[in-house]
Amino acid sequence: MVKQTIQIFARVKPSVRKQQQGIYSIEEDEKLTPSLEILLPRDLADGFVNNKRESYKFRFQRIFDQDAKQEIIFEIIAKPVAESVLAGYNGTIFAYGQTGSGKTFTITGGAERYSDRGIIPRTLSYIFEQLQKDSSKVYTTHISYLEIYNECGYDLLDPRHEASKLEDLPKVTTLEDPDQNIHLKNLSLHQATTEEEALNLLFLGDTNRMIAETPMNQASTRSHCIFTVHLTSKEPGSATVRHAKLHLVDLAGSERVAKTGVGGLLLTEAKYINLSLHYLEQVIIALSEKHRTHIPYRNSMMTSVLRDSLGGNCMTTMIATLSLEKRNIDESISTCRFAQRVALIKNEAVLNEEIDPRLMIVRLQKEIADLKAELAVATGELRTEALTEAELHQLEKLIASFLEDQDPESRLEVGADMRKIHHCFHHFKKLLNDKSAIKNPVSSESTHQACQEPLEGEEYTKLRDLLKQRDNEINILVNMLKKEKKKTQDALYLSSMEKNEARTPQNSPFISKSPASQSTSVSSVLSQDHSIYRHSSSLLHKKTGMREEMSLGRQEAFEIFKRDHADSVTIEDNKQILKQRFSEAKALGESINETRSKIGQLKDAITQRHLQQVALGVSENTVTPSLPDLQEEKLRSQLEEEKSRYKSTFMRLKALKVEIEHLQLLMDKAKLKLQKEFDVWWAEEAASLQVNSPAANPQEGVKPVPQQDQPRHLSKKSSQRWEAEDGADSVDICDRNARRILPSPRPSEHSQGSSSSRTQLQGRQISSIPLTGDSQTDSDILAFIKARQSVLQKKCLGSN
Ligand SMILES: Nc1ncnc2c1ncn2[C@@H]1O[C@H](COP(=O)(O)OP(=O)(O)OP(=O)(O)O)[C@@H](O)[C@H]1O
């Protein structure tokens, strides 16, 4: 806050007549404030006896004589006020004096020369120059221009000014808020970003003032003008905004018209001709009297508008303009007297700062959000909306890094969000349940736990399931082997039966007399392994995507195809490696658990040792042991060793986990490939068989069951086959033909081979078997026959 009386300056207008100069003198003493002495000329008309005062002395801050230039007026009077406005204080400069004393010339300036520019244009120039120089703040400048005439306010910047009469323009009125701040209604504010824009507004207002002149409003003499610069400043990033106003006031002529009697100009009782000035004087008188509590600001519009400037929050300066000519002596004395009273008024200027309402809203909104979050935690209230995918992902990552962190002191920071806290608990519970579920069914509890400790729950479950599946697969393979053995036995039995029963196929357990019973017979033979197949199928389906509806014959063929496929070696190898890696992981897990418990023990030992040392120090009254504790140091180095072991083992386990995952992927891929290749092969075989089967040739119908003498009508190759089956002499033929209809271990080679001759052969061989006409059933039958031939071939090879 700056406490300051209103600064008063005097400016004497240049006199037209040189001889008038002797009626005043200016006394300037360096130690004292300058004084203006107005000398009353002796008027001989008053007679010899004259007891009137001959001079009046008035003190001013500074007195500018007639030769004072506009520039010095600005420098001494206006510049300090402009600076305080730039600093954020309100400022007012008003010119008071009789008509023609140079108020307008001082405030606005003369129209003739550039050097005659008055306080307003010079102040605008200075302000904009300073704003440009100062980059530490963001400034906004607005201009308003108010004219008060006959107690009515008019907006000189109202664009309607030109076209309308003054009486028709909306009046500017004063409004007072509860804090007694005055607001002006209908007074427009115009932003000016440059000096030029501001000057244009000044000229616009002055022009409007001239246009509005009427006989009632004789020039500027009877009106007051208040040109106001509204300056807002704000530091970037700060919420505080400063507002400052600079009123540059050109008051109406203050003259008191003296009605004298006959004769000369006398100091007679004055008559107020301007009500506003009268009220202004009342306010000034009231303010200058120490004990006056009521100040009649509200009596006039001008005093209301200038309320802050007079005895309020403002740095105010008055310029008393004097036209010190003999005829103006009394008015000049009156002006000086007025100035002396004004000089007694004390103002208290404060920085006009306020918080930017927009920033305030943002700040309050944030505060509300923070408080709500705090309240939600305090009351246990949950936020209703679920966590987003991104939030969950972030949280999982946090949990994972928390679990992996070896530092027992590490913390999981999820903030005050109850949803996240609950999610963490849920996650840990799941981990715990997974562990205990794994621990119980296995006999080697401790080793299993040790293996699982460093692995995540889900990962462990996955690996465990895979192991189970592998075991199942092994079981299936064993079953398959059994089945193959059994089939070989069946084949041997068949072979002997065929021999013994002198080629009576109708008695064969595989071929019944009627087509209807034929399929039943086949399925009844195969049904013995049905349960095994179904189980195997479901497992294969799980791992390789094999269709559940795969027929039994096809499944059987697939098993053989798989067994003989080149990739099966790779799959088997990978299986073995995987088993190996699992046992390695188990061993590493055990080792990690062991190391962890060792770390725990060492930490306890260090704490114990430390406590012992402290207790020892207390008992011996020494603060710290003088020598380093060797035992503690040894423990610490052991701890470090264990920690690094833990770390390296953990890293190995991690790498192993990656390898296991990779192997599993490889196996899955290989199986999928196998499945696809098998599908291709199967489709090819089925197509070729269908072409040659009776079902595909309705004209042939179902062929009768071959009779005893029928082989004679068979083609050479076909009879050779049957013959070969009859005796060991024909093993070579048997082998060759059997190979041709067997699924090839390499389907690619198979497809590239002499498929036409093979198809022909197959057609001949199979055409002797009566089929049902149903494509699915027939393909099952044919597949079964092939499998049977495969077994026979093996048998041939075995006996060879
Ligand atoms: N210091 C000065 N130097 C030169 N000319 C001046 C000076 N002061 C005033 N004048 C001239 O005197 C005349 C009257 O001055 P001005 O209009 O400023 O008086 P005023 O006090 O504003 O009168 P009113 O009350 O009627 O508005 C103008 O022509 C102006 O140019």
The ligand as a Gaussian input file, in Angstrom:
#p B3LYP/6-31G(d) Opt

LIG

0 1
 N        0.713000      26.032000     -22.544000
 C        0.168000      26.483000     -23.664000
 N        0.964000      26.767000     -24.709000
 C        0.401000      27.235000     -25.870000
 N       -0.920000      27.370000     -26.050000
 C       -1.746000      27.104000     -25.011000
 C       -1.252000      26.643000     -23.792000
 N       -2.299000      26.452000     -22.963000
 C       -3.417000      26.772000     -23.659000
 N       -3.074000      27.170000     -24.884000
 C       -4.024000      27.546000     -25.907000
 O       -5.051000      28.260000     -25.253000
 C       -6.307000      27.981000     -25.823000
 C       -7.259000      27.495000     -24.759000
 O       -6.735000      26.452000     -24.160000
 P       -7.606000      25.193000     -23.767000
 O       -8.667000      24.951000     -24.766000
 O       -6.711000      24.089000     -23.483000
 O       -8.282000      25.737000     -22.461000
 P       -9.288000      24.984000     -21.574000
 O       -8.940000      25.204000     -20.197000
 O       -9.349000      23.548000     -21.968000
 O      -10.688000      25.652000     -21.892000
 P      -12.126000      24.994000     -21.734000
 O      -12.413000      24.952000     -20.294000
 O      -13.017000      25.906000     -22.471000
 O      -12.054000      23.647000     -22.292000
 C       -6.057000      26.917000     -26.867000
 O       -6.060000      27.530000     -28.135000
 C       -4.726000      26.399000     -26.549000
 O       -4.016000      26.006000     -27.715000

